[in-house]
Amino acid sequence: MRFLIFKNVHYQSLVITMKKKSGVDVNDSAQVFTTYDLGVAAALLCADFELLALDRANSRKVLFIFRRVARIDDTANSYFAGHLETNARSFFDQLKALKNRLYSD
């Protein structure tokens, strides 16, 4: 079992807890999709992908960790290409929820 190393013990326990609940090793790139982009993270949530954890090891940015499933790469690529369609209200709500999680700790 591998653990992410963080400067802040609170965040270390958050990721370990998420890994135990989900059964996914957040260090295994075959099991997770990661992005630093807030917009793509909100778009993936709109498309019903599961956010497993937030990695705050870097004090300047947060890494969003999603469960890797079929279509997640295609969905992210569609977002960056400007071809992904989603409900505007849903995107705004997911963006707002992500920002609340980012700034609540």
Backbone as numpy.savetxt, mean C-alpha at the origin, in Angstrom:
# Nx Ny Nz CAx CAy CAz Cx Cy Cz
11.39 -16.68 9.14 10.55 -15.51 9.14 11.44 -14.28 9.14
11.24 -13.39 8.19 12.02 -12.17 8.09 11.20 -10.99 8.58
11.88 -10.00 9.15 11.22 -8.81 9.64 11.82 -7.59 8.98
10.99 -6.59 8.77 11.50 -5.30 8.30 12.13 -4.59 9.49
13.20 -3.88 9.26 13.87 -3.15 10.33 13.48 -1.68 10.21
12.95 -1.16 11.30 12.51 0.23 11.33 13.18 0.94 12.49
13.32 2.24 12.35 13.85 3.05 13.44 12.84 3.18 14.56
11.56 3.21 14.22 10.50 3.40 15.19 9.84 2.05 15.48
9.89 1.63 16.72 9.37 0.32 17.10 7.87 0.20 16.82
7.12 1.29 16.95 5.67 1.27 16.69 5.38 0.78 15.28
6.11 1.28 14.31 5.86 0.90 12.93 6.33 -0.51 12.65
7.37 -0.96 13.33 7.83 -2.33 13.16 6.72 -3.29 13.58
6.09 -3.03 14.70 5.04 -3.92 15.16 3.82 -3.86 14.24
3.56 -2.71 13.62 2.44 -2.58 12.69 2.63 -3.53 11.51
3.81 -3.52 10.90 4.06 -4.36 9.73 4.08 -5.82 10.12
4.67 -6.17 11.25 4.70 -7.56 11.69 3.28 -8.04 11.95
2.46 -7.22 12.58 1.07 -7.59 12.83 0.32 -7.81 11.52
0.50 -6.91 10.56 -0.17 -7.05 9.28 0.27 -8.33 8.58
1.55 -8.67 8.68 2.05 -9.85 8.02 1.42 -11.11 8.64
1.29 -11.14 9.95 0.71 -12.30 10.61 -0.77 -12.45 10.25
-1.49 -11.35 10.21 -2.92 -11.41 9.90 -3.16 -11.83 8.45
-2.36 -11.33 7.54 -2.61 -11.58 6.13 -1.96 -12.86 5.63
-0.98 -13.39 6.35 -0.27 -14.57 5.90 0.67 -14.28 4.75
1.00 -13.02 4.53 1.85 -12.60 3.43 3.17 -12.08 3.99
4.28 -12.50 3.42 5.58 -11.99 3.81 5.81 -10.68 3.07
5.79 -9.57 3.79 5.90 -8.26 3.15 7.27 -8.01 2.55
8.24 -8.88 2.83 9.57 -8.75 2.25 9.71 -9.52 0.94
8.71 -10.29 0.58 8.77 -11.13 -0.62 8.07 -10.42 -1.77
8.84 -9.97 -2.76 8.26 -9.21 -3.87 7.32 -10.05 -4.73
7.37 -11.37 -4.60 6.43 -12.22 -5.33 5.04 -12.19 -4.67
4.99 -11.79 -3.40 3.73 -11.76 -2.66 3.15 -10.37 -2.51
3.97 -9.33 -2.72 3.49 -7.97 -2.51 3.82 -7.06 -3.69
3.00 -6.04 -3.84 3.23 -4.96 -4.80 3.44 -3.71 -3.96
4.49 -2.96 -4.23 4.76 -1.76 -3.44 4.84 -0.53 -4.32
4.47 0.60 -3.74 4.56 1.88 -4.44 4.71 3.00 -3.41
5.43 4.03 -3.80 5.52 5.24 -2.98 4.49 6.27 -3.43
3.79 6.01 -4.50 2.89 6.98 -5.10 1.51 6.96 -4.44
1.12 8.06 -3.84 -0.17 8.16 -3.15 -1.33 8.00 -4.12
-1.21 8.57 -5.30 -2.29 8.48 -6.29 -2.53 7.06 -6.75
-1.47 6.33 -7.06 -1.65 4.94 -7.51 -2.17 4.08 -6.35
-1.75 4.38 -5.13 -2.27 3.63 -3.97 -3.78 3.84 -3.84
-4.24 5.07 -3.99 -5.68 5.35 -3.93 -6.41 4.66 -5.07
-5.82 4.67 -6.26 -6.45 4.01 -7.41 -6.55 2.50 -7.20
-5.51 1.90 -6.62 -5.55 0.46 -6.36 -6.62 0.12 -5.32
-6.78 0.98 -4.33 -7.84 0.75 -3.35 -9.22 0.86 -4.00
-9.37 1.79 -4.94 -10.63 1.92 -5.67 -10.94 0.66 -6.47
-9.88 0.00 -6.94 -10.04 -1.22 -7.73 -10.10 -2.46 -6.83
-10.29 -2.25 -5.54 -10.47 -3.33 -4.55 -9.25 -4.20 -4.31
-8.05 -3.63 -4.45 -6.85 -4.36 -4.06 -6.62 -4.14 -2.57
-6.01 -5.13 -1.92 -5.85 -5.10 -0.46 -4.55 -4.43 -0.04
-4.66 -3.35 0.73 -3.51 -2.69 1.32 -3.12 -3.45 2.57
-1.89 -3.98 2.60 -1.44 -4.78 3.74 -0.80 -3.93 4.83
0.00 -2.95 4.42 0.74 -2.18 5.42 1.30 -0.91 4.82
1.73 -0.03 5.71 2.45 1.18 5.34 3.85 1.04 5.93
4.87 1.17 5.11 6.26 1.07 5.57 6.79 2.49 5.73
7.06 2.89 6.95 7.51 4.24 7.25 9.00 4.27 7.59
9.76 3.30 7.09 11.19 3.24 7.39 11.91 4.48 6.89
11.50 5.02 5.77 12.07 6.25 5.23 11.27 7.42 5.82
11.93 8.29 6.53 11.22 9.39 7.21 10.64 10.42 6.24
11.05 10.38 4.98 10.58 11.37 4.01 9.42 10.89 3.16
9.21 9.57 3.10 8.10 9.05 2.29 7.63 7.71 2.84
6.44 7.32 2.44 5.82 6.08 2.93 5.68 5.12 1.77
6.01 3.86 2.02 5.86 2.81 1.03 4.53 2.10 1.29
3.65 2.08 0.29 2.37 1.39 0.40 2.58 -0.06 -0.05
2.17 -1.00 0.78 2.40 -2.42 0.50 1.05 -3.09 0.27
0.86 -3.61 -0.94 -0.38 -4.29 -1.33 -0.12 -5.77 -1.54
-1.16 -6.58 -1.35 -1.09 -8.00 -1.69 -1.00 -8.11 -3.21
-0.01 -8.88 -3.69 0.14 -9.08 -5.14 -0.86 -10.13 -5.61
-1.70 -9.72 -6.53 -2.66 -10.62 -7.18 -2.60 -10.35 -8.67
-3.23 -11.21 -9.44 -3.26 -11.05 -10.91 -3.81 -9.67 -11.24
-3.55 -8.93 -12.10 -4.04 -7.63 -12.55 -3.50 -6.43 -11.79
-2.81 -6.60 -10.66 -2.40 -5.40 -9.92 -1.37 -4.60 -10.71
-0.43 -5.27 -11.37 0.56 -4.55 -12.18 -0.11 -3.84 -13.36
-1.05 -4.54 -14.00 -1.77 -3.94 -15.13 -2.58 -2.72 -14.70
-3.19 -2.82 -13.53 -3.99 -1.70 -13.01 -3.10 -0.50 -12.71
-1.95 -0.74 -12.08 -1.02 0.36 -11.78 -0.50 0.97 -13.08
-0.16 0.14 -14.05 0.33 0.66 -15.34 -0.75 1.46 -16.05
-2.00 1.02 -15.96 -3.12 1.77 -16.55 -3.28 3.12 -15.89
-3.08 3.17 -14.58 -3.15 4.44 -13.86 -2.10 5.41 -14.39
-0.85 4.94 -14.48 0.23 5.82 -14.94 0.08 6.22 -16.40
-0.53 5.36 -17.21 -0.75 5.67 -18.62 -1.96 6.57 -18.83
-2.75 6.78 -17.79 -3.94 7.62 -17.90 -5.14 6.91 -18.47
-5.13 5.58 -18.43 -6.23 4.79 -19.00 -7.15 4.17 -17.95
-6.79 4.27 -16.69 -7.60 3.65 -15.65 -8.84 4.49 -15.39
-9.98 3.86 -15.40 -11.24 4.55 -15.11 -11.75 4.10 -13.76
-12.14 5.09 -12.96 -12.69 4.80 -11.63 -13.68 5.91 -11.28
-14.47 5.67 -10.28 -15.42 6.65 -9.80 -14.66 7.77 -9.10
-14.91 9.00 -9.49 -14.19 10.15 -8.93 -14.40 10.27 -7.42
-15.62 10.05 -6.97 -15.90 10.16 -5.53 -15.17 9.08 -4.75
-15.13 7.87 -5.31 -14.41 6.77 -4.66 -12.92 7.08 -4.57
-12.35 7.63 -5.65 -10.93 7.99 -5.64 -10.65 9.04 -4.57
-11.49 10.06 -4.50 -11.32 11.10 -3.49 -11.42 10.53 -2.09
-12.41 9.66 -1.86 -12.59 9.06 -0.54 -11.38 8.21 -0.14
-10.85 7.43 -1.08 -9.68 6.59 -0.79 -8.44 7.45 -0.54
-8.30 8.52 -1.30 -7.18 9.44 -1.11 -7.25 10.08 0.28
-8.43 10.50 0.65 -8.64 11.11 1.97 -8.37 10.11 3.09
-8.82 8.86 2.92 -8.57 7.83 3.93 -7.08 7.52 4.07
-6.37 7.48 2.95 -4.93 7.24 3.00 -4.21 8.38 3.71
-4.59 9.60 3.40 -3.98 10.76 4.06 -4.26 10.74 5.56
-5.45 10.34 5.94 -5.77 10.22 7.38 -4.86 9.20 8.05
-4.62 8.08 7.38 -3.72 7.06 7.94 -2.29 7.59 8.02
-1.87 8.34 7.03 -0.51 8.86 7.01 -0.26 9.86 8.14
-1.22 10.74 8.37 -1.00 11.84 9.29 -1.59 11.61 10.67
-2.21 10.47 10.92 -2.81 10.22 12.21 -1.79 9.76 13.26
-0.65 9.25 12.81 0.36 8.76 13.76 1.43 9.78 14.01
